[in-house]
Amino acid sequence: MRLRVPTGRPGRLWLRRRLAVARRGHDVLEQKQHALRRQLERVEELREEARREWEARAADAERWWQRAA
């Protein structure tokens, strides 16, 4: 699909508006990417905390199983 850019001054204004929209879109995507990175870090911290808790409980269960045996 080929864009029909107006000629002369209207064309420059049209292109500037398109460029401004593209820049704003870029800024919004960067903000979303930053937010997703923060969320990923939080999820990874929660995952690590859950792993440590699970390992501690598994070790506790193993001790109780050994006592029962």
VODOMAR-846584 format. One record per residue: residue number from 0; x, y negated, z negated of N, C-alpha, C, O in turn. Coordinates in steps of 0.2 Angstrom, whole numbers, padded with zeros to 4 digits. Atoms other than C-alpha are relative to their C-alpha. Layout:
- NUM,X,Y,Z,X,Y,Z,X,Y,Z,X,Y,Z
...
This chain:
- 0,0004,0006,0000,0000,0000,0000,0004,-0006,0000,0009,-0007,-0004
- 1,-0004,0006,-0001,0007,-0017,0005,-0003,-0006,-0003,-0009,-0007,-0002
- 2,0003,0006,0003,0004,-0032,-0005,0000,-0006,0005,0005,-0007,0009
- 3,0001,0006,-0004,-0002,-0048,0004,0002,-0006,-0004,-0002,-0008,-0008
- 4,-0002,0006,0004,0008,-0062,-0004,-0002,-0006,0004,0000,-0007,0010
- 5,0002,0006,-0003,0001,-0079,0000,0006,-0004,0002,0012,-0003,-0001
- 6,-0006,0003,-0002,0013,-0090,0009,0001,-0007,-0003,-0005,-0010,-0006
- 7,-0001,0006,0003,0021,-0106,0002,-0001,-0001,-0007,0000,0004,-0011
- 8,0000,0001,0008,0017,-0114,-0015,-0005,0005,-0003,-0004,0008,-0008
- 9,0005,-0004,0003,0001,-0103,-0018,0004,0007,-0001,0003,0011,-0006
- 10,-0004,-0006,0001,0013,-0088,-0015,0004,0000,-0006,0005,0005,-0009
- 11,-0005,0001,0005,0026,-0094,-0027,-0004,0001,-0007,-0002,0004,-0011
- 12,0004,0000,0006,0012,-0097,-0040,-0002,0008,-0002,-0002,0010,-0007
- 13,0002,-0007,0001,0005,-0079,-0037,0005,0004,-0002,0004,0008,-0007
- 14,-0006,-0004,0002,0022,-0071,-0039,0002,-0002,-0007,0003,0003,-0011
- 15,-0001,0002,0007,0025,-0081,-0055,-0005,0003,-0005,-0003,0006,-0010
- 16,0005,-0003,0004,0009,-0075,-0062,0001,0008,-0001,0001,0011,-0006
- 17,-0002,-0007,0000,0013,-0057,-0057,0006,0002,-0005,0006,0007,-0008
- 18,-0006,-0001,0004,0030,-0058,-0065,-0001,-0001,-0007,0001,0002,-0011
- 19,0002,0002,0007,0023,-0066,-0081,-0004,0006,-0003,-0003,0008,-0009
- 20,0004,-0006,0002,0011,-0051,-0082,0004,0006,-0001,0004,0010,-0006
- 21,-0005,-0005,0001,0025,-0039,-0079,0004,0000,-0006,0006,0005,-0010
- 22,-0005,0002,0006,0036,-0047,-0092,-0004,0002,-0007,-0002,0005,-0012
- 23,0004,-0001,0006,0021,-0046,-0105,-0001,0007,-0001,0000,0010,-0006
- 24,0001,-0007,0001,0018,-0028,-0101,0006,0003,-0002,0006,0008,-0006
- 25,-0007,-0003,0003,0037,-0024,-0104,0000,-0001,-0007,0002,0003,-0011
- 26,-0001,0002,0008,0036,-0033,-0121,-0005,0004,-0004,-0003,0007,-0009
- 27,0005,-0005,0004,0020,-0023,-0126,0003,0007,0000,0003,0010,-0005
- 28,-0002,-0007,0000,0028,-0007,-0121,0006,0001,-0004,0007,0006,-0008
- 29,-0005,0000,0005,0044,-0011,-0131,-0002,0000,-0007,0000,0004,-0011
- 30,0003,0000,0007,0033,-0015,-0146,-0002,0007,-0002,-0001,0010,-0007
- 31,0003,-0007,0001,0024,0002,-0144,0006,0005,-0001,0006,0009,-0005
- 32,-0006,-0005,0001,0041,0011,-0142,0003,-0001,-0007,0005,0004,-0010
- 33,-0003,0001,0007,0048,0003,-0158,-0005,0003,-0005,-0002,0006,-0010
- 34,0005,-0003,0005,0032,0008,-0167,0000,0008,0000,0000,0011,-0006
- 35,0000,-0007,0000,0033,0026,-0161,0007,0002,-0003,0007,0008,-0006
- 36,-0006,-0002,0003,0051,0027,-0166,0000,0000,-0008,0002,0005,-0011
- 37,0001,0001,0007,0047,0021,-0184,-0004,0006,-0002,-0003,0009,-0007
- 38,0004,-0006,0001,0033,0034,-0184,0003,0007,0000,0002,0011,-0004
- 39,-0004,-0006,-0001,0044,0048,-0178,0005,0001,-0006,0006,0006,-0009
- 40,-0005,-0001,0006,0057,0044,-0192,-0004,0002,-0006,-0002,0006,-0010
- 41,0004,-0002,0006,0043,0045,-0205,-0002,0007,0000,-0002,0011,-0005
- 42,0002,-0007,-0001,0037,0061,-0198,0006,0005,-0001,0005,0010,-0005
- 43,-0005,-0004,0001,0054,0068,-0198,0002,0001,-0008,0004,0006,-0010
- 44,-0001,0000,0007,0057,0063,-0216,-0005,0005,-0004,-0003,0008,-0008
- 45,0005,-0004,0003,0040,0071,-0221,0002,0008,0001,0001,0012,-0003
- 46,-0001,-0007,-0001,0045,0087,-0212,0006,0003,-0004,0006,0009,-0006
- 47,-0006,-0002,0004,0062,0088,-0221,-0002,0001,-0007,0000,0006,-0010
- 48,0003,0000,0007,0053,0085,-0238,-0004,0007,0000,-0003,0010,-0005
- 49,0004,-0006,0001,0041,0099,-0234,0004,0006,0001,0003,0011,-0003
- 50,-0005,-0006,0000,0055,0111,-0229,0003,0001,-0006,0004,0007,-0008
- 51,-0003,-0001,0007,0064,0108,-0245,-0005,0003,-0005,-0003,0007,-0009
- 52,0005,-0003,0005,0048,0111,-0255,-0001,0007,0002,-0002,0011,-0003
- 53,0002,-0007,-0002,0044,0127,-0245,0006,0004,-0002,0005,0010,-0005
- 54,-0006,-0005,0002,0062,0134,-0248,0000,0000,-0008,0002,0006,-0010
- 55,0000,-0001,0008,0061,0130,-0267,-0006,0005,-0002,-0004,0009,-0006
- 56,0006,-0004,0002,0044,0138,-0268,0001,0008,0002,0000,0012,-0001
- 57,-0002,-0007,-0002,0050,0153,-0258,0005,0003,-0004,0005,0009,-0006
- 58,-0005,-0003,0004,0065,0155,-0269,-0003,0002,-0007,-0001,0007,-0010
- 59,0003,-0001,0006,0054,0154,-0284,-0004,0007,0000,-0005,0011,-0004
- 60,0004,-0006,-0001,0042,0167,-0277,0005,0007,0000,0003,0012,-0002
- 61,-0004,-0005,-0001,0057,0178,-0273,0003,0002,-0007,0003,0008,-0009
- 62,-0002,-0001,0007,0063,0177,-0292,-0006,0004,-0003,-0005,0009,-0007
- 63,0006,-0004,0003,0045,0182,-0297,-0001,0007,0002,-0002,0011,-0001
- 64,0000,-0006,-0003,0045,0196,-0285,0005,0005,-0003,0004,0011,-0005
- 65,-0006,-0004,0003,0062,0203,-0292,-0002,0002,-0007,-0001,0007,-0009
- 66,0002,-0002,0007,0055,0202,-0310,-0005,0005,0000,-0005,0009,-0004
- 67,0006,-0005,0000,0039,0211,-0305,0003,0007,0002,0000,0012,0000
- 68,-0002,-0007,-0003,0049,0225,-0296,0004,0003,-0006,0007,0008,-0005
